Amino acid sequence: MAMSAAVVNDVVAWILLALAIALSGSGHSPLVTLWVLMCGCCFVICAIVIVGPVFKWMTQRCHEGAPVDETCICATLAVVLAAGFITDSIGIHAMFGALVVGVLLPKEGPFASALVEKLEDLVSSLFLPLYFVSSGLKANVATIQGPQSWGLLVLVIFTACFGKIVGTVLICCLFKFQFRESIALGFLMNTKGLVELIVLNIGKDRKVLNDQTFAIMILMAIFTTFTATPLVVAVYKPARRTETDYKHRTIKSQTSSTKLRILACFHSSRSTPSIINLLEASRGTGKRQGMCVYAMHLMELSERSSAILMVHKARRNGLPFWSKGYRLDSHYAAAFEAFDQLTQVSVRPMTAISSMMSMHEDICSTAERKRAAIIIIPFHNQQRLDGSLATTRTDYRWVNRKVLEHAPCSVGILADRGLGGATHISTRNVSHSMTVLFFGGHDDREALACGIRMAEHPGISLTVVRFLLEPEAAGEAPHATLSGNLNTERSVDEEYINEFKENIPGNDSIKYEERGIYTSEDAVSIIHELQNCSLFLVGRMPVCDILLELNRSSDCPELGPIGSLLISPQFSIAASVLVVQQYRSHLPPDLAFPLEEDLESR
């Protein structure tokens, strides 16, 4: 909305500029002003009638996936130059003609994307900075001297900010916008950019503005633009969401009569096959109501024009956009559409384009709106050719931690080592062995619930290993700090395990065993014996006294002690790891501490 309003504002500014240029000419008849205005209107009408249909015809000739004809690109640039020449001949600045052509260009399709990609580096990195530099060289700040000049500067800044912000807020309130959004839009509209600089330069060249006035106006533009970003960030909080009342926020709370809703996130094509194979394993049986998957492609928003163009194409009302008929990236959409057609799973591709600092807000707000029971996000490390995990971008690690902290449902972090290979495995060919490592606690119970659902798949075999601390070791171990009431946790674990064991008889795909341990080394040794599986399912923060030592030495607090152990270079396994955190309305302070400690260091 801010971009659209700014374009309309700039068009009006260009019309007023044309009148100002005509009026500023010495010795000209007043009819010259009328002539310039009429010629400008005729130019705009002719451009709409002639140039607009031509651009639509060019867009229709450019098909998705095919290279854009260079003739169309050259013809478009020629039209831009011709429009600039015509408006300059009329008496309006040449940039007005270019702006009109840009408004008439279709914003969707491969033609617009190709045009932006070819021009943005040259224009944004070379031409535009040079114009700003030339404007700065003309401004002589030394001419602002004395209390009267500085007082005039303050008055100009106050008048510019008050008029634009208050006017925008009043109009937004009239149309029943939220007050915070109205203020944020006012701050955005208050920024000064290229149009304002052009107006000031023309005024200086035509001697309408003296050196002091020009310097005051330049400083005003710098101040309003510089303060816009921190003010908008302070006022506008898209993460501030209303609480949605829905019950099934965990896998454990799912019943046969409820549809499982999963928000599966991915950054690149490398993680797509493993995510799809994990979803295939989580489908359950026909006795259930089915599963709905929201496949969200996470893309970083940069300041490049092509990224901003993608945001306009991918969003509606500031929210991540999804549609089966729309493809932002046909490669990703085709993979999930094939999964949709081959299974009974409802798949809805989505795209979230945001900065790394706010990406978790898109994930969490979307999960709440779609009433997801679990969010699946990829681990920030990716598998290399030698099988080890290498860090791709630490920003993704920060996003994962913020999702764990603010998620409205359970969260699963997938450390992928090629689950099912590089392609989607059909239902008939699925053959995976899953292992649940159960120590106790909320997260381990949620991991076990995920494993139980996966075991319903005909091609999945599940092994559940429960680690029991021997009485001698329990007496020597330090008191656990991971749970406020350890006895309550253990009783809930016993109840859930007993319920699980009652359903095992008659199910050959599930194997359950209990292993006694004295130290953390015993647990590590047992896990080594279980490494010949396809996927480990573990809780993020298991409730077990002897794991405190592993938790302190963990390099990845977001994975917890067992998850960090399974992905460490010293623990060489070929299995993927799914680390699960069960949703709780308030994350205990002792669990949030590792997250906050790392966030404060950023």
C-alpha positions as CSV (number, residue, x, y, z in Angstrom):
1,M,0.0,0.0,0.0
2,A,2.9,2.4,0.8
3,M,4.4,1.7,-2.6
4,S,1.1,2.3,-4.4
5,A,0.4,5.5,-2.5
6,A,4.0,6.7,-3.1
7,V,3.6,6.2,-6.9
8,V,0.3,8.2,-7.0
9,N,2.0,10.9,-4.8
10,D,5.0,11.0,-7.2
11,V,2.7,11.3,-10.3
12,V,0.9,14.3,-8.7
13,A,4.3,15.7,-7.8
14,W,5.5,15.5,-11.4
15,I,2.4,17.3,-12.6
16,L,2.9,20.1,-10.1
17,L,6.6,20.1,-11.0
18,A,5.6,20.6,-14.7
19,L,3.5,23.6,-13.7
20,A,6.3,25.0,-11.5
21,I,8.9,24.7,-14.3
22,A,6.6,26.4,-16.7
23,L,5.8,29.2,-14.2
24,S,9.5,29.7,-13.3
25,G,10.4,30.6,-16.9
26,S,11.0,34.3,-17.3
27,G,9.1,36.2,-19.9
28,H,6.7,33.4,-20.7
29,S,3.0,33.9,-21.2
30,P,0.7,32.3,-18.7
31,L,-0.6,30.3,-21.6
32,V,2.6,28.4,-21.6
33,T,1.6,26.8,-18.3
34,L,-1.7,25.7,-19.7
35,W,0.1,24.3,-22.8
36,V,2.5,22.3,-20.7
37,L,-0.3,20.8,-18.7
38,M,-2.4,19.9,-21.7
39,C,0.6,18.3,-23.5
40,G,1.5,16.3,-20.4
41,C,-2.1,15.0,-20.1
42,C,-2.1,14.1,-23.8
43,F,1.2,12.3,-23.4
44,V,-0.2,10.2,-20.5
45,I,-3.4,9.4,-22.4
46,C,-1.5,8.3,-25.6
47,A,0.9,6.2,-23.5
48,I,-2.1,4.4,-21.9
49,V,-3.8,3.8,-25.2
50,I,-0.8,2.9,-27.3
51,V,2.1,1.7,-25.1
52,G,0.0,-0.3,-22.5
53,P,-1.4,-2.8,-25.0
54,V,2.0,-3.2,-26.6
55,F,3.5,-4.2,-23.3
56,K,0.6,-6.6,-22.6
57,W,1.3,-8.2,-26.0
58,M,5.0,-8.6,-25.2
59,T,4.2,-10.2,-21.9
60,Q,1.9,-12.7,-23.5
61,R,4.7,-13.7,-25.9
62,C,7.0,-14.5,-23.0
63,H,6.2,-17.9,-21.5
64,E,7.2,-19.2,-18.1
65,G,10.5,-21.1,-18.2
66,A,11.4,-19.9,-21.7
67,P,14.1,-17.2,-22.2
68,V,12.9,-13.7,-22.8
69,D,13.4,-12.4,-26.3
70,E,16.2,-9.7,-26.3
71,T,14.2,-7.7,-28.9
72,C,11.4,-7.1,-26.3
73,I,14.0,-5.8,-23.8
74,C,15.6,-3.5,-26.4
75,A,12.2,-2.3,-27.6
76,T,11.2,-1.5,-24.0
77,L,14.4,0.5,-23.3
78,A,13.9,2.4,-26.6
79,V,10.3,3.3,-25.5
80,V,11.7,4.6,-22.1
81,L,14.2,6.8,-23.9
82,A,11.6,8.1,-26.3
83,A,9.2,8.9,-23.5
84,G,11.9,10.8,-21.6
85,F,12.7,12.8,-24.8
86,I,9.1,13.6,-25.4
87,T,8.4,14.8,-21.8
88,D,11.6,16.8,-21.8
89,S,10.6,18.5,-25.1
90,I,7.2,19.3,-23.6
91,G,8.9,21.1,-20.7
92,I,8.6,18.4,-18.0
93,H,11.5,16.5,-16.6
94,A,12.6,13.5,-18.7
95,M,12.1,11.2,-15.7
96,F,8.4,11.8,-15.8
97,G,8.1,9.9,-19.1
98,A,10.2,7.0,-17.8
99,L,7.9,6.9,-14.7
100,V,4.8,6.7,-16.8
101,V,6.3,3.8,-18.9
102,G,7.3,2.0,-15.7
103,V,3.7,2.3,-14.3
104,L,2.3,0.8,-17.6
105,L,4.6,-2.2,-17.6
106,P,2.9,-5.4,-16.4
107,K,4.2,-6.4,-12.9
108,E,3.8,-10.2,-13.3
109,G,5.3,-12.7,-15.6
110,P,8.8,-13.5,-16.8
111,F,9.1,-10.4,-18.9
112,A,8.9,-8.0,-15.9
113,S,11.3,-10.2,-13.9
114,A,13.9,-10.4,-16.8
115,L,13.7,-6.6,-17.3
116,V,14.3,-5.9,-13.6
117,E,17.2,-8.3,-13.4
118,K,18.9,-6.7,-16.4
119,L,18.5,-3.1,-15.2
120,E,18.6,-3.1,-11.4
121,D,22.4,-3.6,-11.0
122,L,23.3,-0.8,-13.5
123,V,20.7,1.6,-12.3
124,S,20.7,1.0,-8.6
125,S,24.5,0.5,-8.2
126,L,25.8,3.1,-10.6
127,F,23.4,5.7,-12.0
128,L,21.3,6.3,-8.9
129,P,24.2,6.7,-6.4
130,L,25.9,9.1,-8.8
131,Y,22.8,11.3,-9.0
132,F,22.6,11.4,-5.2
133,V,26.3,12.3,-5.0
134,S,25.9,15.2,-7.4
135,S,22.9,16.5,-5.4
136,G,25.0,16.3,-2.2
137,L,27.9,18.2,-3.8
138,K,25.5,21.1,-4.7
139,A,24.3,21.4,-1.0
140,N,26.5,23.8,1.0
141,V,25.6,23.2,4.6
142,A,27.9,26.1,5.6
143,T,25.3,28.6,4.4
144,I,23.1,27.6,7.3
145,Q,24.4,30.1,9.9
146,G,22.8,31.8,12.9
147,P,19.7,31.0,15.0
148,Q,17.3,32.2,12.3
149,S,18.6,29.7,9.7
150,W,18.7,26.8,12.1
151,G,15.2,27.7,13.4
152,L,14.0,27.7,9.8
153,L,15.5,24.2,9.4
154,V,13.6,22.9,12.4
155,L,10.4,24.6,11.2
156,V,10.8,23.0,7.7
157,I,11.3,19.5,9.2
158,F,8.4,19.9,11.6
159,T,6.1,21.1,8.8
160,A,7.1,18.4,6.4
161,C,6.7,15.6,9.0
162,F,3.5,17.0,10.6
163,G,1.7,17.5,7.3
164,K,2.6,14.1,5.7
165,I,2.2,11.9,8.9
166,V,-1.0,13.5,10.3
167,G,-2.6,13.6,6.9
168,T,-1.8,9.9,6.2
169,V,-3.0,8.9,9.7
170,L,-6.3,10.8,9.4
171,I,-7.1,9.2,6.0
172,C,-6.2,5.7,7.3
173,C,-8.3,6.1,10.4
174,L,-11.2,7.2,8.2
175,F,-10.9,3.9,6.3
176,K,-10.7,2.0,9.7
177,F,-7.1,1.0,9.6
178,Q,-5.4,0.0,12.8
179,F,-3.7,2.9,14.5
180,R,-0.2,1.3,14.5
181,E,-0.5,0.5,10.8
182,S,-1.7,4.1,10.2
183,I,1.4,5.5,12.0
184,A,3.7,3.2,10.2
185,L,2.3,4.2,6.8
186,G,2.6,7.8,7.8
187,F,6.3,7.3,8.5
188,L,6.8,5.5,5.2
189,M,5.1,8.2,3.3
190,N,7.2,10.8,5.0
191,T,10.4,9.5,3.4
192,K,12.0,11.6,0.7
193,G,13.5,10.0,-2.4
194,L,14.5,10.6,-6.0
195,V,11.5,12.7,-6.9
196,E,12.1,15.2,-4.2
197,L,15.8,15.5,-5.1
198,I,14.9,16.1,-8.8
199,V,12.5,18.9,-7.7
200,L,15.1,20.5,-5.5
201,N,17.8,20.3,-8.2
202,I,15.5,21.9,-10.8
203,G,14.5,24.6,-8.3
204,K,18.2,25.4,-7.7
205,D,19.1,25.3,-11.4
206,R,16.3,27.7,-12.2
207,K,17.3,30.0,-9.3
208,V,14.0,29.5,-7.5
209,L,16.0,28.2,-4.5
210,N,19.1,29.9,-3.1
211,D,22.0,28.0,-1.6
212,Q,20.7,28.2,1.9
213,T,17.2,27.1,1.1
214,F,18.5,24.2,-1.0
215,A,20.8,23.1,1.8
216,I,17.9,23.2,4.3
217,M,15.6,21.2,2.0
218,I,18.4,18.6,1.5
219,L,19.0,18.2,5.3
220,M,15.2,17.9,5.8
221,A,15.1,15.1,3.2
222,I,18.0,13.3,4.9
223,F,16.5,13.6,8.4
224,T,13.0,12.3,7.4
225,T,14.4,9.4,5.4
226,F,17.0,8.4,8.0
227,T,14.5,8.3,10.9
228,A,11.8,6.4,8.9
229,T,13.3,2.9,9.4
230,P,13.8,3.0,13.2
231,L,10.4,4.6,13.7
232,V,8.6,2.0,11.6
233,V,10.4,-0.9,13.3
234,A,9.5,0.6,16.7
235,V,5.8,1.1,15.8
236,Y,4.9,-1.7,13.5
237,K,5.0,-5.1,15.0
238,P,3.7,-7.8,12.6
239,A,4.5,-10.5,15.1
240,R,2.0,-9.0,17.5
241,R,-0.8,-11.5,16.8
242,T,-4.1,-12.2,18.5
243,E,-4.3,-15.6,20.2
244,T,-6.2,-18.1,18.2
245,D,-8.1,-20.6,20.2
246,Y,-7.5,-24.1,18.8
247,K,-6.9,-27.3,20.7
248,H,-4.7,-29.5,18.6
249,R,-1.3,-27.7,18.9
250,T,0.6,-30.9,19.3
251,I,0.9,-34.3,17.6
252,K,0.1,-36.0,20.9
253,S,-3.3,-34.2,21.0
254,Q,-4.3,-35.5,17.6
255,T,-7.1,-38.1,17.4
256,S,-8.4,-40.2,14.6
257,S,-11.2,-37.7,14.0
258,T,-9.0,-34.7,13.5
259,K,-7.0,-33.7,10.5
260,L,-3.3,-33.3,11.0
261,R,-2.0,-29.9,9.8
262,I,1.7,-29.5,9.2
263,L,3.6,-26.4,8.3
264,A,6.7,-27.7,6.4
265,C,9.4,-25.0,5.7
266,F,12.3,-25.3,3.4
267,H,15.0,-22.9,2.1
268,S,16.3,-24.6,-1.1
269,S,15.7,-27.6,-3.4
270,R,18.2,-29.7,-1.5
271,S,15.9,-30.2,1.5
272,T,12.7,-30.6,-0.6
273,P,12.9,-34.4,-1.2
274,S,13.7,-35.2,2.5
275,I,10.8,-33.0,3.6
276,I,8.4,-34.7,1.2
277,N,9.7,-38.2,2.3
278,L,9.1,-37.2,6.0
279,L,5.6,-36.1,5.1
280,E,5.0,-39.3,3.3
281,A,6.0,-41.2,6.4
282,S,3.7,-39.1,8.6
283,R,0.5,-39.7,6.5
284,G,-0.8,-42.4,8.8
285,T,-3.6,-44.7,7.7
286,G,-6.9,-44.4,6.0
287,K,-8.7,-44.6,9.3
288,R,-7.6,-41.1,10.1
289,Q,-9.1,-37.9,8.7
290,G,-6.1,-37.2,6.6
291,M,-3.3,-34.6,6.6
292,C,-3.0,-31.1,5.3
293,V,0.4,-29.8,4.5
294,Y,1.3,-26.1,4.1
295,A,4.7,-26.1,2.2
296,M,6.3,-22.8,2.9
297,H,9.3,-21.7,0.8
298,L,11.4,-19.3,2.9
299,M,13.1,-16.6,0.8
300,E,15.2,-13.8,2.2
301,L,14.1,-10.3,1.3
302,S,16.9,-8.1,0.1
303,E,17.0,-4.5,-1.1
304,R,17.2,-5.5,-4.7
305,S,14.4,-4.5,-7.0
306,S,13.9,-8.1,-8.1
307,A,13.3,-9.2,-4.5
308,I,10.8,-6.4,-3.9
309,L,9.0,-7.3,-7.1
310,M,8.7,-10.9,-5.9
311,V,7.1,-9.6,-2.7
312,H,4.4,-7.8,-4.6
313,K,3.8,-11.0,-6.6
314,A,3.8,-13.3,-3.6
315,R,1.9,-11.4,-1.0
316,R,-1.6,-10.2,-0.5
317,N,-2.3,-7.8,2.4
318,G,1.2,-8.4,3.8
319,L,0.6,-12.2,4.4
320,P,2.4,-15.2,2.8
321,F,0.6,-16.1,-0.4
322,W,-0.5,-19.6,-1.3
323,S,-2.4,-20.9,-4.3
324,K,-2.3,-24.1,-6.3
325,G,-2.7,-22.2,-9.5
326,Y,0.2,-19.8,-8.8
327,R,3.9,-20.6,-9.2
328,L,6.5,-18.4,-7.8
329,D,9.0,-21.1,-8.4
330,S,7.7,-23.9,-10.6
331,H,10.4,-26.3,-9.5
332,Y,9.3,-26.4,-5.9
333,A,5.6,-26.2,-6.7
334,A,5.9,-29.1,-9.1
335,A,7.5,-31.4,-6.5
336,F,4.7,-30.7,-3.9
337,E,2.0,-30.9,-6.5
338,A,3.2,-34.3,-7.6
339,F,3.1,-35.4,-3.9
340,D,-0.4,-34.0,-3.7
341,Q,-1.5,-36.0,-6.7
342,L,0.1,-39.3,-5.8
343,T,-1.2,-39.3,-2.2
344,Q,-4.3,-38.3,-0.4
345,V,-2.6,-35.4,1.3
346,S,-3.8,-31.9,0.7
347,V,-0.7,-29.8,-0.2
348,R,-0.8,-26.0,-0.4
349,P,2.4,-24.4,-1.6
350,M,3.3,-21.0,0.1
351,T,6.0,-18.5,-0.2
352,A,7.3,-16.2,2.6
353,I,9.6,-13.4,1.5
354,S,11.0,-11.5,4.5
355,S,14.2,-10.4,6.1
356,M,16.1,-12.9,8.3
357,M,15.2,-10.8,11.4
358,S,11.4,-11.2,10.8
359,M,11.3,-14.6,9.0
360,H,10.2,-16.4,12.2
361,E,7.3,-14.0,12.5
362,D,5.9,-15.2,9.1
363,I,6.4,-18.8,10.2
364,C,4.7,-18.5,13.6
365,S,1.8,-16.3,12.4
366,T,1.1,-18.6,9.5
367,A,1.2,-21.7,11.7
368,E,-1.3,-20.1,14.0
369,R,-3.7,-18.9,11.2
370,K,-3.6,-22.4,9.6
371,R,-4.0,-24.1,13.0
372,A,-0.9,-26.3,12.5
373,A,-0.1,-29.0,15.0
374,I,3.6,-29.0,14.2
375,I,6.1,-26.8,12.3
376,I,8.9,-28.7,10.5
377,I,12.0,-26.5,9.8
378,P,15.3,-27.7,8.3
379,F,18.5,-27.6,10.4
380,H,20.9,-24.8,9.4
381,N,23.6,-27.4,8.5
382,Q,23.5,-29.3,5.3
383,Q,25.1,-32.6,4.3
384,R,28.3,-32.5,2.3
385,L,29.5,-35.1,-0.1
386,D,31.6,-36.9,2.6
387,G,28.5,-37.2,4.8
388,S,29.3,-34.6,7.4
389,L,27.1,-31.6,8.1
390,A,28.4,-28.2,7.2
391,T,27.0,-24.8,8.2
392,T,25.4,-23.0,5.2
393,R,24.2,-19.8,6.9
394,T,24.2,-19.0,10.6
395,D,21.2,-16.7,10.0
396,Y,19.0,-19.8,9.5
397,R,20.1,-21.0,12.9
398,W,18.9,-17.8,14.5
399,V,15.6,-18.1,12.7
400,N,15.2,-21.7,14.1
401,R,15.8,-20.5,17.6
402,K,13.3,-17.8,17.4
403,V,10.7,-20.2,16.0
404,L,11.3,-22.5,19.0
405,E,10.8,-19.6,21.3
406,H,7.6,-18.1,19.7
407,A,6.0,-21.1,18.0
408,P,2.2,-21.5,18.7
409,C,2.5,-25.3,18.3
410,S,5.1,-28.1,18.4
411,V,8.3,-27.7,16.4
412,G,10.4,-30.3,14.6
413,I,14.0,-29.5,13.4
414,L,15.1,-31.9,10.7
415,A,18.8,-32.5,10.4
416,D,18.8,-34.2,7.0
417,R,21.3,-36.8,5.9
418,G,19.4,-37.8,2.8
419,L,16.2,-39.3,4.2
420,G,14.9,-41.5,1.4
421,G,17.5,-40.2,-1.1
422,A,17.3,-37.3,-3.5
423,T,13.8,-38.0,-4.8
424,H,10.3,-38.6,-3.5
425,I,9.7,-42.3,-2.7
426,S,6.3,-43.6,-3.7
427,T,4.1,-45.2,-1.1
428,R,4.7,-48.7,-2.4
429,N,8.5,-48.3,-2.2
430,V,8.7,-46.8,1.2
431,S,10.9,-48.8,3.5
432,H,12.3,-46.9,6.5
433,S,13.3,-47.9,10.0
434,M,12.6,-45.2,12.6
435,T,14.1,-45.1,16.1
436,V,12.6,-43.1,19.1
437,L,15.0,-42.4,21.9
438,F,12.8,-41.9,25.0
439,F,14.3,-40.5,28.2
440,G,11.2,-38.8,29.5
441,G,9.5,-35.4,29.5
442,H,7.2,-33.3,27.3
443,D,9.4,-33.3,24.3
444,D,10.1,-37.0,24.4
445,R,6.4,-37.8,24.6
446,E,5.8,-35.6,21.5
447,A,8.6,-37.4,19.7
448,L,7.1,-40.8,20.6
449,A,3.7,-39.5,19.3
450,C,5.3,-38.6,16.0
451,G,6.9,-42.1,15.8
452,I,3.5,-43.8,16.6
453,R,1.9,-42.0,13.7
454,M,4.7,-42.9,11.3
455,A,4.5,-46.5,12.4
456,E,1.0,-46.6,10.9
457,H,2.5,-46.4,7.4
458,P,2.9,-49.9,5.9
459,G,6.5,-49.2,4.9
460,I,7.7,-48.0,8.3
461,S,9.1,-50.0,11.1
462,L,9.5,-48.3,14.5
463,T,11.8,-49.1,17.4
464,V,11.2,-47.4,20.7
465,V,14.1,-47.5,23.2
466,R,13.3,-46.2,26.7
467,F,16.3,-45.3,28.8
468,L,15.9,-46.0,32.5
469,L,18.2,-44.6,35.0
470,E,19.4,-47.3,37.5
471,P,18.6,-46.5,41.2
472,E,22.3,-46.5,42.1
473,A,23.0,-43.9,39.4
474,A,19.9,-41.8,40.3
475,G,21.2,-41.5,43.9
476,E,24.6,-40.2,42.8
477,A,23.3,-37.9,40.0
478,P,22.7,-34.2,40.7
479,H,19.2,-33.0,41.1
480,A,17.5,-32.3,37.7
481,T,16.8,-28.7,36.9
482,L,15.0,-29.3,33.6
483,S,11.6,-29.9,35.3
484,G,9.8,-28.2,38.2
485,N,8.3,-31.4,39.3
486,L,10.3,-34.4,38.3
487,N,8.0,-37.0,40.0
488,T,5.0,-35.6,38.1
489,E,6.9,-35.9,34.8
490,R,7.9,-39.5,35.5
491,S,4.3,-40.5,36.4
492,V,3.0,-38.9,33.2
493,D,5.8,-40.8,31.3
494,E,4.7,-44.1,32.9
495,E,1.1,-43.5,32.0
496,Y,1.9,-42.7,28.4
497,I,4.3,-45.6,28.0
498,N,1.8,-48.0,29.4
499,E,-0.9,-46.8,27.1
500,F,1.6,-47.2,24.2
501,K,2.5,-50.8,25.2
502,E,-1.1,-51.8,25.3
503,N,-1.4,-51.1,21.6
504,I,1.8,-52.9,20.6
505,P,0.5,-56.5,20.6
506,G,-0.6,-57.5,17.1
507,N,1.5,-54.8,15.5
508,D,4.7,-56.3,14.0
509,S,6.0,-52.9,12.8
510,I,6.6,-51.6,16.4
511,K,9.4,-52.9,18.7
512,Y,9.8,-51.7,22.3
513,E,12.7,-52.2,24.6
514,E,14.0,-50.8,27.9
515,R,17.7,-50.2,28.6
516,G,19.1,-49.4,32.0
517,I,21.9,-46.8,32.2
518,Y,24.2,-45.6,34.9
519,T,26.1,-42.7,33.1
520,S,25.8,-40.6,30.0
521,E,28.5,-42.8,28.4
522,D,26.2,-45.8,28.7
523,A,23.5,-43.9,26.8
524,V,26.0,-42.9,24.1
525,S,27.1,-46.5,23.7
526,I,23.5,-47.8,23.3
527,I,22.7,-45.1,20.7
528,H,25.8,-46.2,18.8
529,E,24.3,-49.7,18.6
530,L,21.1,-48.2,17.1
531,Q,22.7,-46.2,14.3
532,N,21.5,-48.5,11.5
533,C,18.2,-46.7,11.0
534,S,16.8,-44.1,8.6
535,L,15.6,-41.6,11.1
536,F,16.1,-40.8,14.8
537,L,13.2,-39.1,16.6
538,V,14.3,-37.4,19.8
539,G,12.9,-34.8,22.2
540,R,14.7,-31.4,22.4
541,M,14.9,-31.3,26.2
542,P,14.6,-34.8,27.7
543,V,14.1,-35.0,31.5
544,C,17.0,-37.1,32.7
545,D,19.6,-36.3,35.3
546,I,22.6,-37.7,33.7
547,L,22.1,-35.8,30.5
548,L,22.8,-32.5,32.2
549,E,26.5,-32.9,31.4
550,L,25.7,-33.4,27.7
551,N,23.4,-30.4,27.7
552,R,26.1,-28.1,29.1
553,S,28.6,-29.2,26.4
554,S,26.1,-29.0,23.6
555,D,27.1,-26.8,20.6
556,C,23.5,-26.6,19.4
557,P,21.1,-25.7,22.2
558,E,18.2,-25.7,19.7
559,L,18.7,-29.4,19.3
560,G,19.2,-30.3,22.9
561,P,21.7,-32.8,24.3
562,I,20.7,-35.9,22.3
563,G,20.1,-34.0,19.0
564,S,23.5,-32.3,19.3
565,L,25.2,-35.7,20.0
566,L,23.6,-37.3,16.9
567,I,24.7,-34.5,14.5
568,S,28.2,-34.1,16.0
569,P,31.2,-35.0,13.8
570,Q,32.5,-37.4,16.5
571,F,29.2,-39.4,16.2
572,S,29.4,-40.6,12.6
573,I,26.0,-42.0,11.5
574,A,24.1,-41.9,8.2
575,A,20.6,-41.5,9.8
576,S,18.7,-38.2,9.7
577,V,17.5,-36.7,13.0
578,L,14.2,-35.1,13.8
579,V,14.4,-33.1,17.0
580,V,10.9,-32.3,18.5
581,Q,9.8,-29.7,20.9
582,Q,6.3,-30.0,22.3
583,Y,4.2,-26.9,22.5
584,R,3.7,-25.3,25.9
585,S,1.9,-22.0,26.5
586,H,5.0,-20.7,28.4
587,L,8.5,-22.0,27.7
588,P,10.1,-22.6,31.1
589,P,12.9,-20.1,31.9
590,D,15.6,-22.8,32.1
591,L,14.7,-24.0,28.6
592,A,14.6,-20.5,27.1
593,F,18.0,-19.5,28.7
594,P,20.2,-21.1,26.0
595,L,18.2,-19.3,23.3
596,E,18.3,-15.9,24.9
597,E,22.0,-16.2,25.7
598,D,22.8,-16.6,22.0
599,L,20.3,-14.0,20.8
600,E,21.9,-11.4,23.0
601,S,25.3,-12.1,21.5
602,R,24.1,-11.2,18.0
